[in-house]
Amino acid sequence: MTEEAIATDTAKPESHQEEPRPEPIKKIAIICSKGTLDMAYPGLILANAARMSGIEATLFFTFWGLDIVTEKTIDHLHVPTVGNPSMHIPTMLGGLPGMESLASLMMKKEMDHLDIPTVREMIEILSDAGAELYGCRMAMDMFKRTKEDLVPQVAEVISAMDFYDKAAGAQILFI
């Protein structure tokens, strides 16, 4: 067989129809479940990008993710150095006193250098842009927190079932 014959045998018939375009995303709901500095930003940045694109954004803070919107912890989030596969240092070094503080300081310094808003500023930006922020009722009860413990941008504390009602029709992201 010639090369031409082989190519002809595997060729697909031409289609004159355009591929259907996917529906544009109109709404996202982001579940923020981790309260470390490196895990706070992905959800906040995605929600901000959504609002800048005209997409509705809802954020649901549950379990340790509540630290992102708790008044006492929002300004003290840290980067974990032990058990973090992205930290390219041996676990033994990461466990040394002061390593977590050093890693957090370095990340904050680099973010400041790049003019990336702090977590508190991101929460304010999101609220001002119309994003909806909610705390998880069950996690709040587990950690003995009240609505007054949260930053004012959190609209209310809701159950997981209420979250699903608010997220109806949204693309849901778990972070």
C-alpha positions as CSV (number, residue, x, y, z in Angstrom):
1,M,0.0,0.0,0.0
2,T,1.2,3.5,-0.7
3,E,1.3,6.3,1.8
4,E,-1.5,8.0,-0.1
5,A,-3.7,5.0,0.3
6,I,-3.0,4.8,4.0
7,A,-3.9,8.5,4.5
8,T,-7.1,8.0,2.5
9,D,-8.1,5.0,4.6
10,T,-7.9,7.0,7.8
11,A,-9.3,10.3,6.6
12,K,-12.6,11.4,8.2
13,P,-15.4,12.7,6.0
14,E,-15.5,16.5,5.9
15,S,-18.2,18.1,8.0
16,H,-19.6,21.5,7.0
17,Q,-21.3,22.0,10.3
18,E,-19.7,24.1,13.0
19,E,-19.0,22.5,16.3
20,P,-21.6,23.6,18.8
21,R,-20.3,26.3,21.2
22,P,-20.5,25.4,24.9
23,E,-22.9,27.5,26.9
24,P,-21.1,30.4,28.6
25,I,-20.8,30.1,32.4
26,K,-23.3,32.4,34.0
27,K,-22.9,31.5,37.7
28,I,-20.2,29.8,39.8
29,A,-20.3,28.6,43.4
30,I,-17.0,28.1,45.2
31,I,-16.7,26.0,48.3
32,C,-13.7,27.2,50.3
33,S,-12.7,24.4,52.8
34,K,-9.1,25.2,53.7
35,G,-7.9,28.1,55.8
36,T,-4.3,28.5,54.8
37,L,-2.9,31.4,53.0
38,D,-2.0,29.3,49.9
39,M,-5.5,27.9,49.8
40,A,-7.4,31.1,50.4
41,Y,-6.3,32.8,47.2
42,P,-7.5,30.3,44.5
43,G,-11.2,30.7,45.4
44,L,-10.9,34.4,46.0
45,I,-9.1,35.0,42.7
46,L,-11.6,32.8,40.7
47,A,-14.5,34.6,42.3
48,N,-13.0,37.9,41.4
49,A,-12.3,36.9,37.8
50,A,-15.9,35.7,37.6
51,R,-17.3,39.0,38.8
52,M,-15.0,40.9,36.4
53,S,-16.4,38.8,33.6
54,G,-20.0,39.4,34.6
55,I,-20.5,35.9,36.1
56,E,-22.4,35.6,39.4
57,A,-20.2,34.3,42.2
58,T,-21.1,32.7,45.5
59,L,-18.5,31.6,48.1
60,F,-19.3,29.1,50.8
61,F,-16.8,28.9,53.6
62,T,-16.8,25.7,55.5
63,F,-14.6,23.9,58.0
64,W,-11.1,25.4,58.1
65,G,-12.1,27.7,55.2
66,L,-14.0,29.7,57.9
67,D,-10.6,31.1,58.9
68,I,-10.6,33.1,55.7
69,V,-13.6,35.1,56.8
70,T,-13.2,35.0,60.6
71,E,-12.2,38.4,62.0
72,K,-9.6,36.9,64.4
73,T,-7.8,34.8,61.8
74,I,-8.2,36.6,58.4
75,D,-5.0,38.6,58.8
76,H,-3.0,35.7,60.2
77,L,-3.4,33.0,57.6
78,H,-0.2,31.0,57.0
79,V,1.5,28.7,54.5
80,P,1.9,25.2,55.9
81,T,5.4,23.8,55.5
82,V,4.8,20.3,56.7
83,G,2.8,17.9,54.6
84,N,2.7,20.4,51.7
85,P,4.0,18.6,48.6
86,S,4.5,22.0,46.8
87,M,7.0,23.1,49.4
88,H,10.3,22.0,47.9
89,I,11.9,21.5,51.3
90,P,12.3,18.3,53.3
91,T,9.5,17.7,55.8
92,M,12.0,17.7,58.6
93,L,13.1,21.2,57.7
94,G,9.5,22.4,57.3
95,G,8.8,21.3,60.9
96,L,11.6,23.4,62.4
97,P,10.4,26.3,64.6
98,G,9.9,29.5,62.5
99,M,9.8,27.8,59.1
100,E,6.0,28.3,58.7
101,S,6.3,31.9,59.7
102,L,9.2,32.4,57.3
103,A,7.3,30.8,54.4
104,S,4.3,32.9,55.1
105,L,6.3,36.1,55.3
106,M,8.0,35.3,52.0
107,M,4.7,34.6,50.2
108,K,3.1,37.8,51.6
109,K,6.2,39.8,50.6
110,E,6.1,38.5,47.0
111,M,2.3,39.1,46.8
112,D,2.8,42.7,48.1
113,H,5.6,43.1,45.5
114,L,3.1,42.0,42.8
115,D,0.4,44.3,44.1
116,I,-1.9,41.3,45.0
117,P,-4.5,42.4,47.5
118,T,-4.4,40.9,51.0
119,V,-7.1,38.3,51.9
120,R,-9.1,41.0,53.7
121,E,-8.9,43.3,50.8
122,M,-9.9,40.5,48.4
123,I,-13.0,39.8,50.6
124,E,-13.9,43.5,50.5
125,I,-13.4,43.7,46.7
126,L,-15.6,40.6,46.2
127,S,-18.3,42.0,48.4
128,D,-18.2,45.4,46.6
129,A,-18.4,43.6,43.2
130,G,-21.5,41.8,44.2
131,A,-20.2,38.3,45.1
132,E,-22.2,36.5,47.8
133,L,-20.3,35.2,50.8
134,Y,-21.7,32.6,53.2
135,G,-20.5,30.8,56.3
136,C,-21.4,27.1,56.9
137,R,-23.8,26.6,59.7
138,M,-22.5,23.1,60.7
139,A,-18.9,24.2,60.7
140,M,-19.8,27.4,62.7
141,D,-21.5,25.2,65.3
142,M,-18.6,22.8,65.4
143,F,-16.0,25.5,66.0
144,K,-18.3,27.5,68.4
145,R,-18.3,30.6,66.2
146,T,-21.1,33.1,65.8
147,K,-22.0,35.4,62.9
148,E,-20.4,38.2,64.9
149,D,-17.1,36.4,64.7
150,L,-17.1,36.7,60.9
151,V,-16.1,39.7,58.8
152,P,-19.1,41.9,57.9
153,Q,-19.0,40.9,54.2
154,V,-20.4,37.5,55.0
155,A,-24.1,37.9,54.3
156,E,-25.3,35.1,56.5
157,V,-24.6,31.7,57.9
158,I,-26.4,28.9,56.0
159,S,-26.8,25.1,55.9
160,A,-25.3,23.0,53.2
161,M,-28.9,22.5,51.8
162,D,-29.3,26.3,51.7
163,F,-26.0,26.5,49.8
164,Y,-27.3,24.1,47.1
165,D,-30.5,26.3,46.8
166,K,-28.3,29.4,46.3
167,A,-26.0,27.5,43.9
168,A,-28.8,26.3,41.7
169,G,-27.7,26.4,38.1
170,A,-24.0,27.2,39.0
171,Q,-20.8,25.5,38.2
172,I,-19.6,24.3,41.7
173,L,-15.9,24.3,42.5
174,F,-14.5,22.7,45.7
175,I,-11.3,24.2,46.9
